[in-house]
Amino acid sequence: MFDKIIDRKNSSCTKYDDLEHYFGNANLDPFWVADMDFEIPPFIQEAIQKRASHNVYGYGKQNKEIFEAIKNWMKSQHSWDIDTSWISLCNGVVPAYAACVEAFSNIDDEIIVQTPVYFPLFQCIKSNNRKVLYNPLKQIDGYYTMDLEHLKSIITPKTKILTLCSPHNPVGRVWSKEELEELANICIKNNITIISDEIHADLVFKKFTPLASINDKISNCTITLNSSGKTFNIAGLNASYCITSNNELKDKLDKVIKQRVINSVNVFGLIAMQSAYENGTVWLNDLKDYISSNIDFTIEYLHKNSKIKVHRPEATYLLWLDFSEYNLAHNKIKEMLLQECKIALNDGLTFGKNGKNYFRFNSATSKIQLKNGLNKIISIFK
């Protein structure tokens, strides 16, 4: 199923059809954007096709079934009991991020990011006239941990929000319950709201703990952002949701979501998310097995044939490739990847200054395409 090669060119997809725009060359092998080259599950296709056959595509209604599906998925996958009244729907995790920035801080307030991290966070903060406060992750032999002592030292009265990426993109960490609890207690002590991006929570290879599930105090200061988009490869349908047990936080967020008019999810996004969460367990397990084998193959192949270092991620299909052993300038590595390897990867510096000499590699493709891409890399980076 996952070995099938899908021709995605000319399908209006960013990953393939925007190569010219972002890299200046349409003839690259794309291993950048965080979507998968796999067909979506047949049960989602069938649900969408059934609705499409109606021939009238009016506004989608947020039926109670979608909220129940989210609640049941959180319980079955992550042992987290939530109430449907905690859920707010939104047309994307990034728009939800921006709404949280506006809802829980004021202009010129500080918002903490733990770099290297998913780069749209910077845009959400800066475009809303807030200040980025950097709390870089610590890294030892490719393994990343939070620098909580540094975090304590940078907090000021203007610090209002901490953005948490859990599991972490791009370094692939699944934070332990103990790490999360220590982080949250610092935020509670300093009256800081936590925005926890858990969009990769289903794609984990070890125990994942939703931050807000730990205890009531932590839940009370946390907004969880999530979506079925990454898990089931339906990100283009722009269906996401926010979860918080704190009524005051939810009221503030809902007000901004409505003001920004980002609470209307299209009818196919609603149907796809409900179908995914009602039927997706077996398919997801098969997907994780395939991704895990791709990750193992990639790490072993690069280790045997190159000086590229990569630590096995605990979550996601994204690999954080370290090219530092080549002693080349970052821009030279980037130039070689594009012009000689003909490979499109995400530039590590876009994730923060500590992404220097790193590039993010997407392994969620067929094994044939994966090996072809790796061969292009090692033909130059030997």
C-alpha positions in Angstrom: 0.0 0.0 0.0 2.7 2.5 1.0 5.1 1.3 -1.7 2.9 2.6 -4.4 4.5 5.5 -6.3 2.0 8.4 -6.8 2.7 11.0 -9.4 1.9 14.2 -7.5 3.2 16.7 -10.1 0.6 19.1 -11.5 -1.8 18.3 -8.7 -1.5 21.8 -7.2 0.5 20.6 -4.3 3.2 22.7 -2.6 5.7 19.9 -2.2 6.0 19.3 -6.0 4.5 22.2 -7.8 6.1 25.0 -5.8 9.7 23.8 -6.2 10.4 26.5 -8.8 9.0 29.2 -6.5 10.9 28.2 -3.4 14.1 26.7 -4.8 14.4 28.2 -8.3 14.3 24.7 -9.9 11.3 22.6 -10.7 13.4 19.5 -11.4 14.4 18.6 -7.9 13.4 15.5 -5.8 11.3 16.9 -3.0 12.0 15.8 0.5 11.0 19.0 2.2 7.4 19.8 3.0 6.0 17.8 5.9 3.4 15.9 4.0 3.5 12.2 2.9 3.6 10.8 -0.6 1.1 8.1 0.4 -2.5 7.8 -0.7 -5.0 8.7 2.0 -6.9 5.8 3.6 -9.7 4.4 1.4 -12.3 5.0 4.1 -11.5 8.8 4.0 -11.7 8.8 0.2 -15.0 7.0 0.3 -16.5 9.4 2.9 -15.4 12.4 0.8 -16.7 10.9 -2.5 -20.0 10.1 -0.9 -20.5 13.7 0.2 -19.2 15.0 -3.1 -21.8 13.0 -5.0 -24.5 15.2 -3.4 -23.5 18.0 -5.9 -24.2 20.9 -3.6 -21.2 22.0 -1.5 -22.6 24.4 0.9 -21.3 25.5 4.3 -20.3 22.6 6.6 -22.2 22.1 9.8 -20.1 21.3 12.9 -22.1 18.3 14.0 -21.8 16.8 17.5 -20.3 13.6 15.8 -17.1 15.4 15.0 -16.6 16.5 18.5 -17.3 13.0 19.8 -14.8 11.6 17.3 -12.1 13.9 18.6 -12.9 13.0 22.2 -12.8 9.3 21.5 -9.6 9.5 19.5 -7.8 11.3 22.4 -9.1 8.6 24.8 -8.2 5.6 22.6 -4.8 6.9 21.3 -3.5 8.9 24.2 -5.5 7.9 27.3 -6.7 11.5 27.7 -10.2 12.1 28.9 -11.5 15.3 27.5 -15.0 16.9 27.3 -16.4 17.9 24.0 -17.1 21.4 25.4 -13.3 22.0 25.6 -12.9 21.8 21.8 -12.9 24.7 19.4 -12.6 24.0 15.6 -10.3 26.0 13.4 -9.2 26.0 9.8 -5.6 25.2 10.5 -3.0 24.8 13.4 -1.0 27.8 12.2 -4.1 30.1 12.2 -4.9 28.8 15.6 -1.4 29.6 16.8 -1.8 33.2 15.6 -5.1 33.4 17.3 -3.6 32.2 20.6 -0.8 34.9 20.3 -3.5 37.6 20.0 -5.7 36.1 22.7 -3.2 35.6 25.4 -0.7 38.4 25.0 -0.5 42.1 24.1 1.7 44.0 21.6 5.4 44.0 22.6 4.8 41.1 25.0 7.4 38.2 24.9 6.7 34.7 23.6 9.1 31.8 24.2 10.2 29.5 21.5 12.5 26.5 21.9 14.7 26.4 18.8 15.3 24.8 16.4 11.5 24.7 15.9 8.8 24.8 13.3 9.4 28.1 11.6 5.8 29.5 11.1 5.9 30.1 14.9 8.2 33.1 14.3 5.9 34.5 11.7 2.8 34.2 14.0 4.7 36.0 16.8 6.3 38.8 14.7 3.3 39.5 12.5 1.3 40.1 15.6 3.9 42.6 16.9 5.1 40.4 19.8 8.7 39.6 20.7 10.4 36.3 20.3 12.2 35.0 23.4 14.6 32.2 22.5 15.1 29.2 24.7 17.4 27.0 22.6 17.3 23.3 23.2 20.4 21.6 24.5 22.0 18.9 22.2 24.5 16.2 23.1 25.5 13.7 20.4 22.3 14.5 18.4 19.9 14.1 21.3 18.0 17.2 22.4 16.7 18.2 25.8 15.1 21.3 27.2 17.3 23.9 28.8 15.1 24.7 31.7 17.7 26.6 33.7 18.1 29.0 30.8 14.4 29.2 30.5 14.1 30.4 34.1 16.8 33.0 33.5 15.1 34.7 30.5 11.5 35.1 31.9 10.4 38.7 32.5 7.1 40.3 33.5 6.5 40.7 29.8 6.7 37.0 29.1 3.1 35.8 28.5 3.3 32.6 26.4 5.5 29.6 25.9 5.1 27.7 22.7 5.7 24.0 23.0 6.2 21.6 20.1 5.3 18.2 21.3 6.4 15.9 19.7 9.1 18.2 18.5 9.5 19.3 14.9 12.2 19.1 13.6 14.3 17.2 16.2 11.8 14.4 16.7 11.8 14.3 20.5 8.9 12.9 22.5 9.1 14.7 25.7 8.8 12.6 28.9 6.1 13.2 31.4 8.8 14.4 33.8 10.2 16.9 31.4 6.8 18.3 30.6 5.8 18.5 34.2 8.9 20.5 35.1 8.4 22.8 32.2 4.8 23.4 33.0 5.5 24.1 36.7 7.9 26.9 35.6 5.1 28.4 33.5 2.5 28.1 36.3 4.9 29.8 38.7 5.3 32.7 36.3 1.7 32.9 35.1 2.6 31.9 31.5 0.1 30.3 29.1 1.4 27.3 27.2 0.4 26.7 23.6 1.2 23.1 23.0 1.4 22.0 19.3 0.7 18.3 19.3 -0.1 17.8 15.6 2.5 14.9 15.4 1.2 13.1 18.5 -0.1 10.1 16.6 3.1 9.5 14.8 5.2 8.4 17.8 7.4 5.4 18.5 7.4 5.7 22.3 4.9 6.7 25.0 3.4 10.2 24.3 1.9 12.3 27.0 -0.5 15.1 26.1 0.7 18.0 28.3 -2.8 19.0 29.5 -3.5 15.4 30.6 -0.9 15.4 33.4 -2.9 17.2 36.0 -5.6 19.9 36.5 -3.1 22.7 37.2 -1.3 22.1 34.0 -4.5 21.7 32.0 -5.7 25.0 33.4 -2.8 27.0 31.7 -2.6 25.0 28.5 -4.1 25.3 25.0 -3.6 22.1 22.9 -3.5 22.5 19.1 -4.0 19.4 17.0 -5.3 18.1 13.7 -5.8 14.9 11.8 -3.9 16.5 8.9 -0.4 15.1 9.5 -1.5 11.7 10.7 -3.8 10.9 7.7 -2.1 13.1 5.0 -5.1 15.4 4.7 -3.4 18.7 5.7 -4.7 20.4 2.6 -8.3 20.1 3.9 -7.4 22.7 6.7 -9.3 21.1 9.6 -7.9 21.5 13.1 -9.0 22.0 16.6 -7.9 23.6 20.0 -8.5 22.0 23.3 -8.6 23.6 26.8 -10.4 22.9 30.0 -10.0 26.5 31.2 -13.3 28.3 30.3 -11.7 31.7 30.6 -8.9 30.8 28.1 -11.4 29.2 25.8 -13.7 32.2 25.8 -10.7 34.5 25.0 -9.6 32.2 22.2 -13.0 31.7 20.7 -13.5 35.4 20.6 -10.3 35.9 18.5 -11.1 32.9 16.3 -14.5 34.4 15.4 -13.0 37.9 14.9 -10.4 36.4 12.5 -13.2 34.3 10.9 -11.1 31.1 11.1 -13.8 29.0 12.8 -15.4 27.8 9.6 -14.0 24.4 8.5 -14.9 23.4 5.0 -17.4 20.5 4.6 -14.8 18.0 3.3 -12.4 18.8 6.0 -15.0 18.0 8.7 -16.0 14.8 7.0 -12.4 13.7 6.5 -11.4 14.3 10.1 -14.5 12.5 11.5 -13.9 9.5 9.2 -10.2 9.4 10.1 -10.8 9.4 13.8 -13.7 6.9 13.6 -11.9 4.4 11.4 -8.2 5.1 11.4 -6.5 2.9 14.1 -5.5 -0.1 12.0 -4.3 2.1 9.1 -2.3 4.3 11.4 -0.5 1.3 12.9 0.5 0.1 9.5 1.6 3.6 8.5 3.9 3.8 11.6 5.4 0.4 10.8 6.3 1.6 7.3 7.6 4.9 8.4 9.7 3.3 11.1 11.3 0.9 8.5 12.0 3.9 6.3 13.7 5.7 9.1 15.8 2.7 10.0 16.9 2.3 6.4 17.7 6.0 6.0 19.9 6.1 9.1 21.7 2.9 8.3 22.2 4.0 4.6 23.6 7.4 5.5 25.8 5.9 8.2 27.4 3.4 5.8 27.8 5.7 2.9 28.4 9.2 4.2 29.5 11.4 7.1 26.0 12.8 7.6 24.9 12.3 11.2 21.3 11.7 12.2 19.8 10.7 15.5 16.8 8.4 15.3 13.6 10.4 15.9 11.2 9.3 18.6 8.3 10.7 16.5 7.4 11.9 13.0 8.8 10.9 9.6 11.2 13.9 9.7 14.9 13.4 10.0 17.3 16.2 11.2 20.4 15.7 9.1 23.7 17.0 10.5 26.3 17.9 7.8 28.9 19.4 10.2 31.5 16.7 9.6 32.1 18.1 6.1 33.5 21.4 7.5 31.6 23.4 4.9 29.8 26.7 5.2 26.1 26.2 5.6 25.3 28.0 2.4 27.8 25.8 0.5 26.0 22.7 1.8 22.7 24.2 0.7 24.1 25.0 -2.8 25.5 21.5 -3.2 22.2 19.9 -2.2 20.3 22.0 -4.7 22.7 22.2 -7.7 24.6 18.9 -7.5 22.3 16.5 -5.6 19.2 18.0 -7.1 17.4 17.5 -3.8 15.0 19.9 -2.0 15.4 19.8 1.8 14.2 22.2 4.5 17.0 24.6 5.4 17.9 24.1 9.1 18.5 27.8 9.6 14.8 28.5 9.0 14.2 26.7 12.3 16.5 28.9 14.3 20.2 29.8 14.5 21.0 26.5 16.1 19.9 24.8 12.8 23.2 25.7 11.2 24.7 22.8 9.2 21.4 20.9 9.5 18.7 20.2 6.9 15.3 18.5 7.5 14.6 15.4 5.5 11.1 13.9 4.9 11.2 10.1 4.8 7.5 9.6 4.2 7.7 8.3 0.7 8.0 4.9 -1.1 11.1 3.0 -0.5 12.1 3.3 -4.2 11.8 7.1 -4.1 13.6 7.2 -0.7 16.6 5.2 -1.9 16.8 7.2 -5.1 16.9 10.4 -3.1 19.5 9.1 -0.6 21.7 8.0 -3.5 21.6 11.5 -5.0 22.8 12.8 -1.6 25.6 10.3 -1.0 26.8 10.7 -4.6 28.0 14.1 -3.5 28.3 13.9 0.3 30.5 10.7 0.5 
